[in-house]
Amino acid sequence: EISPRKLRGFANSTSSFFWSLGKAIGQISGQRELLGSQSLWPMLMASCGIPALVQLVALPFFPESPPYLLMHKGDQEGCKKAIRQLWGEGQHQAEIDDIMKEKATMKNTKILSVLELVKEPAFRWQLYMIVILTATIQLCGINAV
């Protein structure tokens, strides 16, 4: 959402890469030879707190999402300031215009409740796929690891 339009696909694909990398590092460091022994188990469990602490300290220094500022709060100056802080100086009016077009589109879009979404035949197969994928991820055991 905060990356420039030309980098959004790359930014979205890197997040899944880092999720997988984190799971692999967790499984490797959980081996008995590394941190998986009974005496080192607390250190292994506490290691996930380090990135959380870094994020907790760093997040107040990052700006709000420009689309959120413009679409939900109506703060155009705040949006421009956030874009400059995230992407640097330059002409970003095209991005702001895209956000305004998206806002106009959202006004014409009806927001469905969960029950309406489930009853809508056009979304049925997408819902089936999401439920199946989510269930298989939960039942595969990676969360227990």
Salt bridges, closest charged atoms under 4 A:
ASP98 OD2 - ARG5 NE 3.36
GLU116 OE2 - LYS110 NZ 3.65
